[in-house]
């Protein structure tokens, strides 16, 4: 079995064919972790997971789903799936995370790609994201769950936060450099590799990541490999596996075997 450790089959893009697609994936011996980005999508991920033995869920509040003044403004309408939330209701999320099918907290983290203009507004925006990220790190620690970390244009702040914590988890959709790999390896983190590697020069970074620290993911319906259909889904993992195998100079079978072990080790599946 291979695992897509970061899918969003709980998103509306799959409302028409979700069950059919999941059954097709399972028939090809693929396990799936559907990732929550707010309370609504986290609930939906759990509901889906309870229907299938090899489908799991995470719960979390994505940084672009925080109802900051910036994300509520006309200046920026870019958000992840569903509704903006005024704050993280710790107890509600914690109760969700007690489901036996929940294997992680997240995705949570920092995203400075879209940000307000002006130094003071930028600083307030960053501090708000840090606050909610740290709350979710606290929750993961309390529940003894790993963390699925989203980081975009914020590696320095992420490193500073994690340097003060003991965190188990994965850097989802890793887009950092070889030097970033070396820094974050010191925390014992895993690195999620998906179709974005076909859109940027990731070879040196991937060469630097030890095999026992790589996880496979799609981030579907986003980041479809160029040779796959427009709406990404877990079946595109084969192309990601082949590319990692090429870069690493090992067989596809070895990548499948080691990433399966890595997934089970981190998420206790």
C-alpha positions in Angstrom: 0.0 0.0 0.0 1.1 3.5 -0.7 -0.2 6.6 1.1 -1.3 10.0 -0.1 -0.6 11.7 3.2 -2.1 15.1 2.3 -5.3 15.1 0.2 -8.4 17.3 0.3 -11.1 14.9 -0.9 -13.2 16.6 1.7 -13.3 19.7 -0.5 -16.3 20.6 -2.7 -14.4 19.8 -5.9 -15.0 16.1 -5.2 -18.6 16.3 -4.2 -19.8 14.7 -7.4 -17.5 11.6 -7.5 -15.8 11.4 -4.1 -16.9 7.9 -3.2 -16.2 6.5 -6.6 -12.7 8.0 -6.6 -11.9 6.7 -3.0 -13.0 3.2 -4.0 -10.8 3.3 -7.0 -7.8 4.4 -4.9 -8.5 1.7 -2.3 -8.8 -0.9 -5.1 -5.2 0.1 -6.2 -4.0 -0.3 -2.6 -3.7 3.4 -1.8 -4.4 4.8 1.7 -5.4 8.5 2.1 -5.2 11.1 4.8 -7.7 13.9 4.2 -6.6 17.2 5.7 -8.8 19.7 7.5 -8.3 23.4 6.9 -11.0 24.7 9.2 -13.7 23.2 11.5 -16.1 22.5 8.7 -13.6 20.7 6.4 -12.1 18.9 9.5 -15.6 17.5 10.4 -16.1 16.4 6.8 -12.7 14.7 6.7 -13.6 12.6 9.7 -17.0 11.8 8.3 -15.4 10.4 5.1 -12.7 8.5 7.1 -15.3 6.7 9.1 -16.7 5.0 5.9 -13.4 3.4 4.9 -10.7 1.5 6.8 -7.7 2.9 5.0 -8.9 6.5 4.9 -7.9 8.8 7.8 -8.3 12.5 8.8 -6.6 15.5 10.3 -8.1 18.5 12.0 -6.8 22.0 11.9 -7.1 25.7 11.0 -5.2 26.7 8.0 -3.5 30.1 8.3 -5.4 31.6 5.4 -8.7 30.6 7.0 -8.0 32.9 10.0 -10.4 35.8 9.8 -7.8 38.5 10.1 -8.7 42.0 8.9 -6.6 41.4 5.8 -8.3 38.1 4.8 -11.7 39.7 5.4 -10.8 42.8 3.3 -11.4 43.4 -0.4 -7.7 43.6 -0.7 -7.5 39.8 -0.4 -10.2 37.3 -1.2 -7.8 34.3 -1.3 -8.8 31.7 1.3 -8.6 27.9 1.6 -11.7 25.7 1.6 -14.8 27.0 3.4 -15.3 29.8 5.9 -13.0 32.2 7.7 -12.9 31.7 11.4 -12.6 34.5 14.0 -10.5 32.3 16.3 -9.5 28.8 17.1 -12.1 27.2 19.4 -9.6 25.0 21.2 -12.1 22.8 22.9 -14.2 22.2 19.8 -11.2 21.2 17.7 -9.8 19.1 20.5 -13.0 17.2 20.8 -13.0 16.6 17.0 -9.4 15.3 17.2 -10.3 12.6 19.7 -11.9 10.6 16.8 -10.0 7.3 16.3 -9.6 8.1 12.6 -7.8 11.4 13.3 -4.0 10.9 12.9 -2.7 14.5 13.1 -3.4 18.2 13.8 -3.3 20.4 10.8 -2.8 21.7 8.4 -1.7 24.7 10.4 1.2 27.0 10.2 2.3 30.3 8.6 1.5 31.8 5.2 2.9 35.2 4.3 2.4 34.9 0.5 -0.6 37.2 0.5 0.0 39.9 3.1 -1.2 43.5 3.8 0.7 46.6 2.8 2.4 48.6 5.5 4.9 47.5 8.2 2.6 47.7 11.1 -0.2 45.7 9.4 2.2 43.1 8.2 3.6 42.6 11.7 0.1 42.3 13.2 -0.9 39.8 10.5 2.2 37.7 11.2 1.7 37.7 15.0 -2.0 36.6 14.6 -0.9 33.6 12.5 1.8 32.7 15.0 -0.7 32.8 17.8 -3.1 30.3 16.2 -0.2 28.1 15.0 1.2 27.8 18.5 -2.3 26.9 19.9 -2.4 24.0 17.5 1.1 22.9 18.4 -0.2 22.9 22.0 -3.1 20.8 21.0 -0.9 18.3 19.2 1.3 18.0 22.2 -1.7 17.5 24.6 -3.2 14.8 22.4 0.2 13.3 21.4 -0.5 13.7 17.7 1.9 14.8 14.9 1.5 18.2 13.2 0.9 18.8 9.5 2.7 22.1 8.9 1.9 24.6 6.2 4.7 27.1 5.5 4.8 29.6 2.7 7.3 32.4 2.6 7.8 32.1 6.3 10.6 29.6 6.9 12.5 31.9 9.3 9.6 32.5 11.6 8.7 28.8 11.5 12.2 27.8 12.4 12.2 30.2 15.4 8.9 28.8 16.7 9.9 25.2 16.3 13.3 25.8 17.9 11.5 26.4 21.1 9.3 23.2 20.9 9.6 19.5 20.6 7.4 18.7 17.6 6.6 15.6 15.6 5.3 16.3 12.2 5.8 17.0 8.5 6.5 20.1 6.5 3.7 19.8 3.9 4.4 20.7 0.3 8.0 21.4 1.0 9.4 24.1 -1.2 12.6 25.0 0.7 16.3 24.8 -0.3 18.9 22.3 0.5 19.9 24.5 3.4 16.3 24.6 4.7 16.3 20.8 4.6 19.4 20.7 6.7 18.0 23.2 9.3 14.6 21.4 9.7 16.1 17.9 9.8 17.5 19.0 13.2 14.0 18.9 14.5 13.4 15.4 13.3 10.7 16.5 10.8 9.4 14.7 7.7 9.1 16.4 4.3 5.9 16.1 2.2 6.7 15.9 -1.5 4.0 16.5 -4.1 3.4 17.6 -7.7 4.9 21.1 -7.0 8.3 19.5 -7.7 7.4 19.5 -11.4 7.0 23.3 -11.3 10.2 24.3 -9.5 13.8 23.2 -9.2 13.7 20.8 -6.2 16.4 18.3 -7.1 19.1 19.5 -4.7 16.6 19.7 -1.8 15.2 16.2 -2.5 18.7 14.8 -2.8 19.4 16.1 0.7 16.3 14.7 2.3 17.0 11.2 3.7 14.8 8.5 2.4 13.4 7.8 5.9 12.2 11.4 6.1 10.1 11.6 2.9 6.3 11.4 2.7 4.2 11.2 -0.4 1.3 13.7 -0.9 -0.8 15.3 -3.6 -2.5 18.3 -2.0 -5.3 17.5 -4.4 -7.3 19.0 -6.0 -4.3 21.4 -6.3 -0.7 20.9 -7.7 -1.5 18.4 -10.4 1.6 17.0 -12.1 1.8 18.4 -15.7 1.2 14.9 -17.2 -2.0 14.3 -15.1 -5.5 15.6 -15.3 -6.3 19.2 -14.3 -8.1 18.3 -11.1 -5.5 16.5 -9.1 -6.3 13.4 -7.1 -4.4 10.6 -5.3 -4.0 8.6 -8.4 -1.3 11.0 -9.6 1.1 9.9 -6.9 2.7 7.5 -9.3 4.3 10.4 -11.1 5.6 11.9 -7.9 7.0 8.5 -6.9 8.7 8.1 -10.2 10.3 11.5 -10.0 11.6 11.1 -6.5 13.0 7.7 -7.5 14.8 9.3 -10.5 16.3 12.1 -8.4 17.3 9.7 -5.6 18.7 7.0 -8.0 16.6 4.2 -6.5 13.7 2.1 -7.6 10.1 3.0 -7.5 9.5 0.0 -5.3 12.0 1.3 -2.7 10.3 4.7 -2.6 6.9 3.0 -2.1 8.3 0.8 0.7 10.1 3.4 2.6 7.4 6.0 2.4 4.8 3.5 3.5 7.0 2.8 6.6 7.5 6.5 7.2 3.7 7.2 7.0 3.0 4.4 9.5 5.7 5.6 11.8 4.7 9.2 11.9 0.9 8.8 11.9 0.8 5.6 14.0 -1.3 3.9 11.2 
